[in-house]
Amino acid sequence: MDILVTGGTGTLGRALVERLRHDGQAPRVLSRSAGEGRDVGDLRSGAGIDDAVRGADVIVHCATAPRGDADTTRTLVDAAARAGRPHLLYVSIVGIEGVPLPYYRGKLAAERVVAGGPLPWTILRATQFHDLLATMFAAGSRTGVLPVPAGTPFQPVDVTDVAARLAELAVGPAAARVADLGGPQVRDVADLGRAWLAATGRRRRVVGLRLPGKIARGFRSGAHTAPEHADGTVTFEQYLARS
Ligand SMILES: NC(=O)c1ccc[n+]([C@@H]2O[C@H](COP(=O)([O-])OP(=O)(O)OC[C@H]3O[C@@H](n4cnc5c(N)ncnc54)[C@H](OP(=O)(O)O)[C@@H]3O)[C@@H](O)[C@H]2O)c1
């Protein structure tokens, strides 16, 4: 099967490429920079995309940028439609309707591009990756304490669990919106912060900040969690021990 992974150099994409190879596939990777086994292309400018999508049976779209995914996803969909309508598998985020972050609005718009477009499609929404929380904690801890949003649950998932689900979906038929994928535990972010401090040997006081606004309220409501789909297998502590 010809599988193209956009964002195959990213946090999730690397895990997916490894998983697909483990499963006996030989995925191609789309990247803006050259490297072994890579197709060079830029979804922002469109350069190289027609060549990259040519011949693909499946495109797993993991590329993302802080400016949002809608325009780049449209570029990908248009090129793929010209190239023979491969199955497009898009990775999105759980509960994005409930948290009005600009980045999440962009994910919603990109989902509409995928679902309203001409390609057979599948969308998998996942909760936040362990890596994201670890990065947040590392940045926050530079202040001398560990600031976290007060009263806010997270359900982090390991990229290897997301990669395993994507690898399965990639070789199956287009399935539209599939069940969300959440990590194995929904926990207060302060508790996750303490686990991160213990694993990294840092001494900090965890300080819960009551943040104003709809975004913080959305996160406090747990809109971004999927307790009914706690199907991830790797806990935050297991991730920390591994990394
Ligand atoms: N992080 C989370 O907690 C989380 C949770 C749920 C879902 N997701 C979703 O999972 C997906 C992967 O996230 P991630 O955290 O693994 O991303 P990431 O590590 O930030 O990687 C981003 C990738 O996008 C590629 N990229 C960026 N701009 C590009 C462009 N203009 N053209 C082509 N490629 C471009 C980069 O490739 P090059 O630099 O090599 O070009 C890189 O491989 C995203 O859709 C994200 O929304 C993330």
The ligand as a Tripos MOL2 file, in Angstrom:
@<TRIPOS>MOLECULE
LIG
   48    52     1     0     0
SMALL
NO_CHARGES

@<TRIPOS>ATOM
      1 N1         -0.0870   17.6830   20.3730 N.am      1 LIG1
      2 C1         -1.2240   17.2170   20.8900 C.2       1 LIG1
      3 O1         -1.4020   17.1520   22.1040 O.2       1 LIG1
      4 C2         -2.3150   16.7240   19.9520 C.ar      1 LIG1
      5 C3         -3.4720   16.1130   20.4910 C.ar      1 LIG1
      6 C4         -4.4410   15.6210   19.6000 C.ar      1 LIG1
      7 C5         -4.2820   15.7730   18.2310 C.ar      1 LIG1
      8 N2         -3.1560   16.4170   17.7620 N.ar      1 LIG1
      9 C6         -3.0060   16.5740   16.3230 C.3       1 LIG1
     10 O2         -2.0330   15.6290   15.8900 O.3       1 LIG1
     11 C7         -1.3820   16.1460   14.7400 C.3       1 LIG1
     12 C8          0.1410   16.0400   14.9220 C.3       1 LIG1
     13 O3          0.5110   16.8860   15.9920 O.3       1 LIG1
     14 P1          2.0360   16.9170   16.4990 P.3       1 LIG1
     15 O4          2.0000   17.4980   17.8660 O.co2     1 LIG1
     16 O5          2.6630   15.5770   16.2860 O.co2     1 LIG1
     17 O6          2.6570   17.9760   15.4820 O.3       1 LIG1
     18 P2          4.1620   18.5370   15.4420 P.3       1 LIG1
     19 O7          5.0790   17.6980   16.2660 O.co2     1 LIG1
     20 O8          4.0680   20.0050   15.7240 O.co2     1 LIG1
     21 O9          4.5790   18.3240   13.9370 O.3       1 LIG1
     22 C9          4.1020   19.1750   12.9550 C.3       1 LIG1
     23 C10         4.4360   18.5400   11.6150 C.3       1 LIG1
     24 O10         3.7940   19.3080   10.5860 O.3       1 LIG1
     25 C11         4.6910   19.4540    9.5230 C.3       1 LIG1
     26 N3          4.4060   20.7310    8.8710 N.ar      1 LIG1
     27 C12         4.2400   21.9360    9.4550 C.ar      1 LIG1
     28 N4          3.9880   22.8860    8.5320 N.ar      1 LIG1
     29 C13         4.0120   22.2500    7.3390 C.ar      1 LIG1
     30 C14         3.8320   22.6860    5.9940 C.ar      1 LIG1
     31 N5          3.5940   23.9770    5.7010 N.pl3     1 LIG1
     32 N6          3.9100   21.7800    5.0050 N.ar      1 LIG1
     33 C15         4.1690   20.4700    5.2700 C.ar      1 LIG1
     34 N7          4.3490   19.9860    6.5230 N.ar      1 LIG1
     35 C16         4.2730   20.8690    7.5460 C.ar      1 LIG1
     36 C17         6.0800   19.4280   10.1340 C.3       1 LIG1
     37 O11         6.9720   18.8780    9.1630 O.3       1 LIG1
     38 P3          8.3660   19.5480    8.7110 P.3       1 LIG1
     39 O12         8.7720   20.5160    9.7880 O.co2     1 LIG1
     40 O13         9.2930   18.3680    8.5650 O.co2     1 LIG1
     41 O14         8.0570   20.2030    7.4160 O.co2     1 LIG1
     42 C18         5.9130   18.4680   11.2990 C.3       1 LIG1
     43 O15         6.2090   17.1540   10.9270 O.3       1 LIG1
     44 C19        -1.8980   17.5710   14.5500 C.3       1 LIG1
     45 O16        -2.9140   17.5900   13.5910 O.3       1 LIG1
     46 C20        -2.4690   17.9330   15.9090 C.3       1 LIG1
     47 O17        -3.4880   18.8980   15.8570 O.3       1 LIG1
     48 C21        -2.1780   16.8820   18.5720 C.ar      1 LIG1
@<TRIPOS>BOND
     1     1     2 1
     2     2     3 2
     3     2     4 1
     4     4     5 ar
     5     4    48 ar
     6     5     6 ar
     7     6     7 ar
     8     7     8 ar
     9     8     9 1
    10     8    48 ar
    11     9    10 1
    12     9    46 1
    13    10    11 1
    14    11    12 1
    15    11    44 1
    16    12    13 1
    17    13    14 1
    18    14    15 2
    19    14    16 1
    20    14    17 1
    21    17    18 1
    22    18    19 2
    23    18    20 1
    24    18    21 1
    25    21    22 1
    26    22    23 1
    27    23    24 1
    28    23    42 1
    29    24    25 1
    30    25    26 1
    31    25    36 1
    32    26    27 ar
    33    26    35 ar
    34    27    28 ar
    35    28    29 ar
    36    29    30 ar
    37    29    35 ar
    38    30    31 1
    39    30    32 ar
    40    32    33 ar
    41    33    34 ar
    42    34    35 ar
    43    36    37 1
    44    36    42 1
    45    37    38 1
    46    38    39 2
    47    38    40 1
    48    38    41 1
    49    42    43 1
    50    44    45 1
    51    44    46 1
    52    46    47 1
@<TRIPOS>SUBSTRUCTURE
     1 LIG1         1 GROUP 0 **** ****
